[in-house]
Amino acid sequence: MNAKEALAAPSTLEAMFPYREMLERALEFAGGTHLFEDIVQAVDDGRMHFWPAEKSCVVTEVVCYPRARAIHIFLAAGDLMEIKDMDETFQEFGRVLDAKFITLSGRKGWVKALDDLGYSISHVSLYKEIEDGRK
């Protein structure tokens, strides 16, 4: 990309803004850990990657463990079939980065929805809010 193309390229916010409502609905299940603006900043900084499609989008991050690297699907929103069609793209991205796994955490419905792609349960994520302790 030359300098003129770089200047004409949309900003991260411009690229993600059409997906804002979709992402915010998905973030409602994230326990209040992120806002849309946080995701835009993380993508802009290169800590996360944004994968747009016609009727859906996915946000991934690369997680580096001491002995393995994983492509972690942080957020997915929109059309299930379109999201599932992105799987080969994530696998190729993982191969390029020498990742060993694709991981995700989400609602129980993802277990059944992704079974045909070969995803299986590796662990269960649970959470509990910490009470503030004030009376």
HELIX and SHEET records of a PDB file:
HELIX    1   1 ALA A    3  ALA A    8  1                                   6    
HELIX    2   2 THR A   12  MET A   16  1                                   5    
HELIX    3   3 PHE A   17  TYR A   19  5                                   3    
HELIX    4   4 ARG A   20  LEU A   27  1                                   8    
HELIX    5   5 PHE A   36  ASP A   45  1                                  10    
HELIX    6   6 LEU A   80  ASP A   85  1                                   6    
HELIX    7   7 ASP A   87  VAL A   96  1                                  10    
HELIX    8   8 GLY A  109  ALA A  113  1                                   5    
HELIX    9   9 ASP A  115  LEU A  117  5                                   3    
SHEET    1   A 4 HIS A  49  PRO A  52  0                                        
SHEET    2   A 4 SER A  56  CYS A  64 -1                                        
SHEET    3   A 4 ARG A  69  GLY A  78 -1                                        
SHEET    4   A 4 PHE A 101  LEU A 104  1                                        
END                                                                             
